[in-house]
Amino acid sequence: MSKILTLTMCAVLAALPLYAATTSSPKVYACPECGKDCDKQTFDKAGPCPGCGMPLIEKSERDKEKPVTVAVLLFDGVEIIDYSGPWEVFGEAGFKVHTVAEKSGPISAVFGQKLIPDYTFKNSPGADILLVPGGNAGKAANNPAIIKWIQAEAQRSKYVMSVCTGAFLLSKAGLLDGLSATTVMGGIDRLAEVSPKTKVVHDQRYVDNGKVITTAGLSSGIDGAFHLLSKIKGKGSAQAAALGMEYRWDPDSKFARAALADRYLPQDFDIKEAKLLSYQSDVDSCSIAAQLPKSAAPAVIDLIKTQIVANASHTRGAVSMNSTPAKAEASPSVFQWAFTAEDGSAWTGALNHEPAPDGPNETLLELSLIRRSGSANTSGAN
């Protein structure tokens, strides 16, 4: 009798897991938080969400602590380092990054890189961070669909960060009105023109307005991403991520490309005949050396003079000329000019041209710019 009872009890115990499985609460499915009204709905089976089309997931999994999410805007002509640099930072920190474009087809980034976006404007999930890179921003800014999507995503995100000329997209979307902002060195003046309600600065690597962060050009996005990471997870997490990337992150760095002396020189020098020997610039001076065929030197020198004269009339800071740049000094090998910058500092420039030491048929050009007086420009605090 006891043996029969024992066998019966064993059978009952063996059946308990199966019974528990068949009597457990039914699974509840939900949308993986796309930012739309369907986030509030629940469903009794898996499948596509009837609201946004995204695959439904178990609500219990969705409600667990989720990683910070980042949506990266892509468009034809997007600059690679503008999105890949911050992506590396956010990925190192454990953030979940996805890309979004207007259409699902391949995107052509600069230098021929091809990209396939994860989502389109119609089905992209919401994200904690909206990253707007630069590149061919002029064409993108004239695309109403892109601007409309940026405006919508900015409303439901916690942070918006632009890199390089991505600031022009934020400006077109009306997100920079009443704020301070920066962009790549060559776009500083233009951003001030198209954003009259924005205080455009040139001496900061990134500008933090709270929710909206703009960074200067290219690699500046990496430092902007580390700054945002430190805001979200603390300085220690940002330092650890930087070490993981073998990147020297200095949150107190004062470096800003647009604050260097060569901002007062024309940015469109295009001398195909010349071989660039050196190019150095800091906040107080810059020096450029190039070598070119002697036969091409006169035309190139005249071109540089013309560009300097034209640049002096419209470049930010070159507000007055102390001498006539079109007229050379006593020595035929030297061309000099001077101006007073917006901060009151005095500058002088010189163009020297002489026979190159390594050949009688070559000319050496040396272009220099030096701050003579006035307070030095330092890149502002980030």
N, C-alpha and C positions, 0 to 999 in steps of 0.2 A: 504494500500500500504506500509506504513512504517512498519507494522507488518510483511508482507511478506519479506521485505528487511532485517529486523532484523533476521528473521529465516534463511535467505540465508547466511548472514554474519556469523552467529553462526556455520552453517554447514561447511563453508569454513575454519573458525578458527579451528574447531574440526578436520578437515582433514589435517591440516598443519603438525602435528607430523608424521603422516603416510607418507605424501609426502616427508618430510625431510628424513625419514628413508629409503625410496625406492630410493631416489636420492643422498644419501651420497656416499662418495668415497668408492670404493670396498676395502675390507680388504686385507692387504699384509702380507704374512707369511714369516718367515725366520728361519734358523737354530739357535738354542740357543747358538751360539758361541762355537763350539767344537774345534776351533783352526785349522780347515782344510779349504781348498779352498771353500767349500760350505758355509762358513760364509758370503761370498760376494754375494750369490745368493738370489733372492726373488721368492716367489711363490704366486699364486692367490687362493690357497685353502689349508686347513689343511691336515695333513697326515705325514707319515714318510719322513724324508729328504732323497732324492735319493743319497746324497753323503756319509752320515755317518749313516743313519738309525734312528737318534734321532727324536722325535716328533717335528714338526714345531710349532712355536708359532707366535703370532702377532708381527710384526716388531716394532710397536709402543711400545709394552710392553718390548721388548728386549732392545730397545734403551733408556729406562729409566735408572736412576742411579742404578747400580747393586751392590750387596754386594761383598765384597772380597771373592774369592773362594779358596778352599784348596782341593788338591787331596792327599789322604793318600794311600800309597802303602801297600798292604797286601800280605803276603806269609806264607806258613806253618811254624809254629814255631815263628811267630812274637810276640814280647814282648808287653803285654797288656798296661802297663803304658806308653810305648814309644809313642803310638798313642792316647790313651785315655786321658792322661794328657794334651797334646797340644790341643786335640779336645775340651776339656772342656773350655780351655782358648779362643780358636777361636770362639766357639759357644757362649760363654758369651759375646763376642764382636760383635756378629751379623754376623760373617762370615758364608758362606755356605760351609759345609764340605761334601765331598763324598769319598768313598773308591774305589780302583781299584786293581784288581788282574789279573793274567794271564788268569784264567778261571773263569767261573761263579759259579762253585760249592762251597761248604762250605770250609772255611779256618779253620785250627786248630791252634789256638794261644797257648801260653804256658799255663800250668795248665788246659788244656782241654777246654778252651773257644772256642765255634764255632761261626764263622762269615760268613755272606753272603755278598760278595762285591756288590756295586752298579753298577759297570761297569767292563768291561774287557779291556785289552790293545787295542782291536780292536774298541771299541766304546766309550771310555772314553772322556769326554769333556776336553778342556784345563782348566787350573786353574792358578790363580795368584801365589799360593804357592804350591810347591811340598814338601810334608813331607815324609821322608824316615826313618821309625823306624828301630830298631834293633831286636835282637832275634837270630834266627838261620841264621845269616848273611852269614856263610860259604857256606851253601847249596844254598842260594839265589844268592850269588856272582858268583857261578858257573853255573847259569842259564842264557844263552845268551839272552833269551827273556826278562828277567827282566832288565838286563843291557842295552839292546837296548832301552827299553821303558823309563828308567830313563834318558838316553842321549837325547832322543827326547823331553821328557817333560821338561827337564832342559832348553832346548833351547827356548821354548815358554812361560816359566813361568818367573815371576818377581823375585821370591825368591826360593831358595832351602834350606831346613833345614833337617839335619839328627839328629837322637837321638841315643845315645849309639853306638852299633856296626853297625848302619846304615851308619856310616862313611866309613866302608869297602866297602859298595856298591857304595858310591860316588867315592871312590878311584878306584874301578874296572872300573867305568864309565869314569875315567880320569878327574873328576871334581875337584880334590884336588891338581892337579899339580901346583906348584908355590904358593900355599896358606898355611896358618896356619890352623891347625885342632886339634881337641881333640876327645876322645871317652871314653868309660867306663874304670875304673882304670885297670882292668885286661887285657885290649886290647891295652894299650898305646904302649908298646914295639913292639907288633905285627904290629900295624898300621905303626910305623916307619920303620919296615922291608919291608912291602909291598908297602909303599908309599915313596920311597927315594927322590922324588921331593917335598915332603910336610914337612913343619916344624911342627912336632907333639909336642904339649905342654901338660903338666900334671897339671898345676896349674891354670887353668881357667875352670869355669863351662860351659861356651860356648865361641865360637870364631866366631866373625863376620868379614867376608871378604868383606862385601858389599852385593853381591847377595847370596853368599853361606855362610850358618851358620851351624856350627857343635856344638853339645852339648855333654856333658859327659854322664854318665849313667843314665838310668831310670828317676828319678824325675827331673833330670837336664833339660829334655825336657820341663817341665812346665815353668821354668825360661827362657829358650830360646824362648818359645812361647810368653811370656809376653814382652820380649825384642823386638821381631819382631812386636808385636802389637803396642808397643810404637813407633817404626820406622814408621809404616804405619799410625796410627791414633793419635799419640801423647802420651806423658807420662800420661796425665790425664785419657785418655781412658783406658790405661793399669792399672792404679791405681784403677779406678772404677770397672773394670772387676775383679781384685783381691779381692776387698772387696765383690763383688757379690758372689765370690766363697768361701768367708771366708778363704782366703789364705794370708799369710803374705809374700808379695812380697817385696824384698829388692833389687832394681837395683844396689846398691853399695856393695852388699855382696861379700866377698872375699873367700867364702867357695868353695873348690873344693876337692872332695873325693880323687882324685889321688895325692893330695899334702900332705896327712897326713902321719904320721911316719910309719904306718904299711905297707906302700908300699914297704919297705925294708925287709919285712918278706915274706916267701913263701906264695903264695895264694892258695895252694892246700892241706892245712891241712885237713885230713879226718880221724878223730879219733872217730870211732863209739862208743867206750867204754866210752868216756868222756862226762860229763855233763858240758856244758859251764855255768860258774857262772857270769862272767862279761867280757866285751870287750869294751875298751875305747881307743880312738886315737885322737890326735890333731897334729899340725904341728911339735911339739917338742918332743913328747913322745907317747908311747902307752903301755898299760898293758892288759894282758889277763889272766884270771884265770879259771881253769877247775878242776873238780874232777873226779876220775876214780878208779876202783878197784885196790887195791894194787898189785894183781897178774899180772895185765896188764901194770903196770907203767914202768917196765924196758924196755919192747919192744917199748912202746910209746915214752919214752925219747930218746931211740936210733934213732927212726924214725925222731923225731923232729931235733935232732942233724944232722942227715944225710941230711935232707931237707935244713937246714940252711947253711950247708957247700956247698951243690950244688947250692943253691940260690945265694950265695955270688959271684959265678963265672960268673953269667950271668944277675943278676938283675940290671936294670938301676940304676946307682949311687953307687953301692957297688963295687968300683973300686980297693980297696986295703984292705988287712986283716992285722991287727996289732998283731994278735995272732992266733994260730991254733985252730979252733973251735972243732976239733975232740977230743981234749984233755981237760978233765975236770980240774977245779981248785983244790986247796988243799982240799976244802970241797967237799965230795961226793954229797952233795945236791945242788951244784951250778955249772952251766956250763956257761961260759962267752965267748964273742967274741967282736971284735971291727973292725971298718972300716971307711974309709974316703969317703964321698959322693961326687957327681959331682960338688957341689958348694963349696967344701973345708971344709964343716962342719964335725966334728968328732962325731961318734956315738958309743955307747956301748950297748950290749945286754946281758941279763942274763936269765937263766932258773933255777928256784928254784923248788925243789920237796921235800915235807915233809909230814909227816902223817897228814891226814885231822883231824880237831878238832872234828868232829861229829862221828868218828868211827875208830877203829884200823885197819879195813880192807880196808880203803879208803886212796888214796893219793891225795894231793892238788898240782897242777902244777900252777906255776906263771911265765909267760913269759913277759919280759919287754924290751923296747928299748928306749933309752934316747939320745937326742942331748947334747953332752958335750961342744962343742965350734963351732964357725962359725955362719954366719948370718942365721937367721931363714928363712925357706921357707914360703912365704905367698902366698895365692892363688891370681893369677893375676887379673887385672881389667877385667871385662866382656866387 
